[in-house]
């Protein structure tokens, strides 16, 4: 007897089918509507229809067209993250799964491409969620931006793969908090300076952060990867923090990943 479990995702009260979510995942993985259609064995118009159905449920766009193809925006990432996590929980087995945040996403994707690791599931979320994925045995390897989270994750082995500084944009006492990166380290810095501040909003979106006209912190590495130059109120080295890979035990795959990440020389 073969028993399996599947789920449905509800967005704003609207049912989004697994086939539509599988299509979203294929677009994210291939970076192209056309390539996603080929991967799934369906036509390109069907891919567009499935993505449009998800957007209708969400009430906003979930993809961004670029000269290189199609990418998911923050809303699309959030929908995909929920789908991937739920499917992993319903599965008795899963491919080798890696978690990281948008701060190290491009880095991780370049490493996977260099190592030709095509059967890997890559989950993009914040440190708290990624550690939870590790604890629930849904992930095998996670890259953690904020070293303060490691005090609560001492059951895993870990190794530093590099360091990053943070840019501090100072527009006054009102702050918008980015969901990713070493935010707790940054705000502890303000506390040590006896700086009075109010965090009055939070965002998953880098464009929303940059256009907020409020004060904020963001990892310098992320800005560099996006080709964004920005003046910081303090030297980014003042807010330098470790980037750490965590895993359960060393094996050939883990060692390959760690070595490849360390050779990227994140400083």
PEFENQUI-V58768 format. One record per pair of residues at least 4 apart in sequence whose ideal C-beta (glycine too) atoms are under 7 Angstrom apart, sorted by sequence separation. I is the first residue (numbers start at 1). J is the second residue. D is the distance in Angstrom with one decimal. If there is no record, write none. Layout:
[[I	J	D] [I	J	D]]
This chain:
[[10	14	6.8] [16	20	5.3] [18	22	6.0] [19	23	6.6] [20	24	6.7] [21	25	6.5] [22	26	6.4] [23	27	6.5] [24	28	6.5] [25	29	6.2] [26	30	5.9] [31	35	6.9] [32	36	6.3] [33	37	6.5] [34	38	6.6] [35	39	6.2] [36	40	6.2] [42	46	4.5] [44	48	6.5] [45	49	6.2] [46	50	6.4] [47	51	6.4] [48	52	6.1] [49	53	6.4] [50	54	6.9] [51	55	6.4] [52	56	6.3] [53	57	6.7] [54	58	6.2] [58	62	5.9] [72	76	3.3] [74	78	6.4] [75	79	6.7] [76	80	6.2] [77	81	6.0] [78	82	6.7] [79	83	6.5] [80	84	6.1] [81	85	6.2] [82	86	6.1] [83	87	6.2] [84	88	6.3] [85	89	6.6] [86	90	6.5] [87	91	6.2] [100	104	4.6] [101	105	7.0] [104	108	5.5] [105	109	6.2] [106	110	6.3] [107	111	6.5] [108	112	6.3] [109	113	6.3] [110	114	6.3] [111	115	6.2] [125	129	4.0] [126	130	6.9] [127	131	6.2] [128	132	6.6] [129	133	6.5] [130	134	6.8] [131	135	6.4] [132	136	6.2] [149	153	6.2] [182	186	6.2] [183	187	6.3] [184	188	6.2] [185	189	6.8] [187	191	6.6] [188	192	6.5] [189	193	6.6] [205	209	6.5] [206	210	6.2] [207	211	6.0] [208	212	6.3] [212	216	6.7] [218	222	6.2] [220	224	6.2] [221	225	6.4] [222	226	6.5] [232	236	5.5] [234	238	4.8] [250	254	5.2] [252	256	6.4] [253	257	6.5] [254	258	6.2] [255	259	6.1] [256	260	6.2] [257	261	6.2] [258	262	6.2] [259	263	6.4] [10	15	6.1] [11	16	5.5] [16	21	6.1] [30	35	3.6] [37	42	5.4] [42	47	6.4] [55	60	6.9] [65	70	5.8] [66	71	5.9] [72	77	5.1] [100	105	5.9] [112	117	4.7] [125	130	5.5] [133	138	4.5] [134	139	5.0] [144	149	5.7] [178	183	6.3] [190	195	4.2] [203	208	4.6] [218	223	6.3] [223	228	4.2] [234	239	6.9] [250	255	6.0] [27	33	6.2] [30	36	5.0] [37	43	5.9] [55	61	5.9] [88	94	5.1] [133	139	3.9] [144	150	6.4] [177	183	5.9] [203	209	5.3] [8	15	5.5] [9	16	4.7] [37	44	4.6] [55	62	5.4] [63	70	5.2] [64	71	5.1] [190	197	5.7] [209	216	5.5] [223	230	5.8] [247	254	5.0] [54	62	5.9] [63	71	6.7] [72	80	6.3] [100	108	4.8] [112	120	5.8] [134	142	5.3] [150	158	6.5] [27	36	4.5] [30	39	5.9] [63	72	5.8] [64	73	5.1] [88	97	6.9] [130	139	6.9] [133	142	7.0] [209	218	6.4] [26	36	3.8] [34	44	5.6] [37	47	4.7] [62	72	6.3] [63	73	6.5] [98	108	6.5] [112	122	7.0] [123	133	6.4] [33	44	5.8] [36	47	5.4] [51	62	7.0] [62	73	6.2] [131	142	6.6] [6	18	6.0] [9	21	6.2] [51	63	6.3] [61	73	6.5] [130	142	4.5] [23	36	6.3] [26	39	5.1] [62	75	5.1] [63	76	5.6] [245	258	5.7] [26	40	5.4] [33	47	5.0] [62	76	3.4] [108	122	6.5] [130	144	6.9] [33	48	6.4] [60	75	5.9] [166	181	6.9] [123	139	6.6] [166	182	6.4] [220	236	4.6] [245	261	6.4] [23	40	6.3] [58	75	6.0] [62	79	6.3] [127	144	5.2] [22	40	7.0] [127	145	5.8] [131	149	6.0] [105	124	5.4] [127	146	5.1] [166	186	5.5] [58	79	6.8] [128	149	6.9] [98	120	5.9] [102	124	6.0] [127	149	4.7] [131	153	5.1] [134	156	6.3] [175	197	5.3] [177	199	5.0] [101	124	6.7] [173	196	6.0] [175	198	6.6] [179	202	6.3] [243	266	6.0] [23	47	5.6] [27	51	6.7] [95	119	5.2] [96	120	5.2] [97	121	4.2] [98	122	5.4] [99	123	4.7] [100	124	6.5] [101	125	6.7] [173	197	5.2] [174	198	5.6] [175	199	4.8] [179	203	6.7] [54	79	6.6] [95	120	6.3] [101	126	5.9] [173	198	5.9] [176	201	4.7] [177	202	4.6] [178	203	6.3] [179	204	5.0] [95	121	5.0] [97	123	6.4] [99	125	6.5] [101	127	6.6] [174	200	5.4] [176	202	6.9] [23	50	4.2] [24	51	6.6] [94	121	6.5] [176	203	6.0] [23	51	6.7] [20	50	4.3] [24	54	6.1] [100	130	7.0] [19	50	6.8] [99	130	3.6] [178	209	5.1] [186	217	3.8] [20	53	5.5] [176	209	6.0] [20	54	5.5] [99	133	5.2] [183	217	6.2] [108	143	6.4] [145	180	6.7] [27	63	6.7] [145	181	5.0] [146	182	4.3] [148	184	4.9] [176	212	4.6] [31	68	6.7] [32	69	4.2] [33	70	5.5] [84	121	6.6] [145	182	5.3] [146	183	6.8] [148	185	6.3] [181	218	6.5] [16	54	5.5] [31	69	4.1] [32	70	5.8] [146	184	5.6] [176	214	4.5] [178	216	6.2] [181	219	4.3] [31	70	6.4] [84	123	5.6] [104	143	4.9] [146	185	6.2] [175	214	5.9] [178	217	6.9] [31	71	6.6] [99	139	4.7] [174	214	4.9] [175	215	4.7] [176	216	5.0] [178	218	5.7] [16	57	5.4] [97	138	6.5] [98	139	6.8] [104	145	6.9] [174	215	6.6] [175	216	6.0] [81	123	6.3] [97	139	4.5] [98	140	7.0] [100	142	6.9] [103	145	5.2] [171	213	6.0] [14	57	3.7] [27	70	5.7] [81	124	6.5] [97	140	5.5] [98	141	4.7] [99	142	4.1] [100	143	4.1] [171	214	5.6] [172	215	6.0] [28	72	5.1] [81	125	5.3] [96	140	5.3] [101	145	5.5] [171	215	4.7] [12	57	5.9] [170	215	5.3] [221	266	6.5] [11	57	4.1] [12	58	6.8] [169	215	6.1] [11	58	5.3] [12	59	6.1] [77	124	5.6] [169	216	5.4] [85	133	6.9] [89	138	6.6] [168	217	5.6] [88	138	4.4] [189	239	5.9] [166	217	5.1] [167	218	5.4] [24	76	6.7] [28	80	5.7] [166	218	6.7] [85	138	6.7] [126	179	5.3] [166	219	5.6] [167	220	5.2] [186	239	5.7] [126	180	5.7] [166	220	6.3] [185	239	6.5] [24	79	6.6] [25	80	6.0] [164	219	5.1] [165	220	4.7] [24	80	5.6] [164	220	6.3] [167	223	6.3] [185	241	5.0] [164	221	4.6] [25	83	6.8] [25	84	7.0] [182	241	4.4] [169	230	6.8] [21	83	4.3] [167	230	5.5] [170	233	3.8] [168	232	5.2] [169	233	6.8] [167	232	4.2] [168	233	4.5] [168	234	5.1] [11	79	6.9] [167	236	5.7] [166	236	5.8] [165	236	3.0] [168	239	6.8] [165	237	5.1] [9	82	6.3] [166	239	3.7] [9	83	6.1] [165	239	5.8] [165	240	4.8] [164	240	6.9] [103	180	5.3] [163	240	5.4] [164	241	6.2] [102	180	5.2] [103	181	5.0] [163	241	6.7] [7	86	5.0] [101	180	4.3] [163	242	5.7] [164	243	6.0] [101	181	6.9] [163	243	6.6] [162	243	4.8] [160	242	4.8] [161	243	5.5] [7	90	6.1] [160	243	7.0] [161	244	6.8] [6	90	6.6] [160	244	5.5] [161	245	5.2] [5	90	4.3] [159	244	6.9] [158	244	5.0] [159	245	5.7] [158	245	6.4] [158	246	4.3] [157	246	6.9] [156	246	4.2] [157	247	5.7] [156	247	6.3] [157	248	6.9] [156	248	6.3] [157	249	6.5] [153	246	6.2] [157	250	6.8] [147	241	5.7] [150	244	6.1] [147	242	4.9] [147	244	6.3] [161	258	6.5] [145	243	6.2] [159	258	5.8] [143	243	6.5] [144	244	4.9] [161	261	4.2] [161	262	5.3] [143	245	5.5] [144	246	6.0] [162	264	7.0] [164	266	6.4] [163	266	6.4] [141	245	6.5] [142	246	5.2] [162	266	2.7] [163	267	5.8] [161	266	6.7] [162	267	6.4] [141	247	5.0] [140	247	6.6] [134	246	6.5] [141	254	6.4] [103	219	4.9] [141	257	6.1] [103	221	6.5] [103	222	4.8] [106	225	4.9] [102	222	6.9] [78	204	6.6] [74	204	4.3] [74	205	4.6] [104	243	6.6] [115	256	5.9] [115	260	5.8] [111	257	6.8] [114	260	6.3] [111	260	4.6] [111	261	5.8] [96	253	6.4] [107	264	6.1]]
